[in-house]
Amino acid sequence: MTETVVSSALSSREHREPSRLWHTFCDMNTVTKGPEFVVERAEGVWLWDASGDRYLDGTASLWYCNVGHGRTEIADAVHRQISTLDAYTVYGDFSNRPAVELSERLSAHAPVADPRVILTCGGGESIDTAAKLARRYWAVTGQPGRTHLISRTGGYHGLHGFGTSISGMDRFRSGYGRLVEDTSVVPHDSAAALEAEILRVGPERVAAFFAEPVVGAGGVFPPQEGYFAEVSRICHRYGVLFVVDSVICGFGRMGNWFGIERFGVDPDMIVFAKGVSSGYLPLGGVVVGGRVADPFYNGEGNPFMHGTTYAGHPTACTAAMANLDILEREDLFTVSLEVERQLDGALRSLAGHPLVAEVRSGVGVMGAVELTEEALVRRGITTAEVFAEARARGVIVRPIPTALLVSPPLIITWEQIDHLVSTLAAALDAVASRH
Ligand SMILES: Cc1ncc(COP(=O)(O)O)c(C=O)c1O
């Protein structure tokens, strides 16, 4: 997600007529005054714009291109599949080989007991699926009062109906009238706060707790030591379903399949998207534990009246299978742990910069460079300016209101990490010298 208004004034590209493409998360007034930033092609960690200028993709687009761009192996697999069976529904008993194979493969690696897989087209759709499933589970197992959903500050779960309603960032929730009711947000770093909230609401009313292994788009906040073991115990104690949102943290970004393995807990559901296909085609889903699935297979919940047209899309599932082949063959799970260390070391060199309040990194291939309050409030510096300076120097980072985020493809080299971080330092210097 890109939420900060990005000025295209720094771009030297000549003015063109504004297109009819509405860029959300963006001040369209700004975009229509200057040229759009057209990404023409991509390979590995590199992007090229319409003028042929090259940029390092320091964000793997939106945290998803884990295997890097331009993998012809995925393109070839997609071509073969789309020429054989382009698309077909998996409603009713309709099925297709790629959807089945992908579900089996994910089930084999998910830290969830007796897993079943519901497929969707992305993260937000999967969050809505998990939220509805959680509420419905309780409705069909004799506890219909359990509708309340608890999430965490900084948590981002997409912007569909439920995702908007459980967002841990107020700016995504306001202005839409009444959202989904019976939700609340607790501090991301306190297991005690989760327990207190369950007791305040009443355990007999709480359906599920949603958490990312590392808070991602909200600013890269890794959990404190022991946090997940404790929240998992709390969820068990009060019978609350524990839903892990691995949309960012999955598929190698934390050195394993779903991110949460790092903390040794076994959730009731895992939501995934992004890195499952490295974004080559849109795909997401929910791994559902057997206990939750059972009443929908064998009991009163049958059938689960929920789904979307493109769920189980064979071509998207084929792209995911080819992507997972690369992740496994190149052992990007192990490689990423070393990338995590290198990136952490490099980013920490920015901690002494006068504009920088804090660097958060070291858990997963991701990091945040938080600007000081003095820079943001007193000097009026914006992260959008830093983003623009970095992009003008050939490096893409992601601005959120108070920080610059990085989450490169897992194949990034040490030289490229140095290039990313030294360019970000130069961008910070350039902005500091203007204010
Ligand atoms: C943790 C998390 N969950 C859910 C989503 C929503 O995914 P999508 O944008 O595919 O709907 C995102 C998107 O960034 C995310 O970071």
The ligand as a MOL file (V3000), in Angstrom:
LIG
                    3D

  0  0  0     0  0            999 V3000
M  V30 BEGIN CTAB
M  V30 COUNTS 16 16 0 0 0
M  V30 BEGIN ATOM
M  V30 1 C -0.8660 -8.2480 6.3530 0
M  V30 2 C -1.7730 -7.9410 5.2090 0
M  V30 3 N -2.9950 -8.5020 5.1770 0
M  V30 4 C -3.8370 -8.2730 4.1720 0
M  V30 5 C -3.4880 -7.4460 3.1280 0
M  V30 6 C -4.4640 -7.1790 2.0310 0
M  V30 7 O -4.0870 -7.8050 0.8520 0
M  V30 8 P -4.6890 -7.2990 -0.5430 0
M  V30 9 O -4.1140 -5.9350 -0.7890 0
M  V30 10 O -4.2190 -8.3550 -1.5030 0
M  V30 11 O -6.1760 -7.2790 -0.3890 0
M  V30 12 C -2.2410 -6.8460 3.1130 0
M  V30 13 C -1.8340 -5.9550 2.0120 0
M  V30 14 O -0.8270 -5.2750 2.0520 0
M  V30 15 C -1.3590 -7.0850 4.1880 0
M  V30 16 O -0.1590 -6.5010 4.2470 0
M  V30 END ATOM
M  V30 BEGIN BOND
M  V30 1 1 1 2
M  V30 2 1 2 3
M  V30 3 2 2 15
M  V30 4 2 3 4
M  V30 5 1 4 5
M  V30 6 1 5 6
M  V30 7 2 5 12
M  V30 8 1 6 7
M  V30 9 1 7 8
M  V30 10 2 8 9
M  V30 11 1 8 10
M  V30 12 1 8 11
M  V30 13 1 12 13
M  V30 14 1 12 15
M  V30 15 2 13 14
M  V30 16 1 15 16
M  V30 END BOND
M  V30 END CTAB
M  END
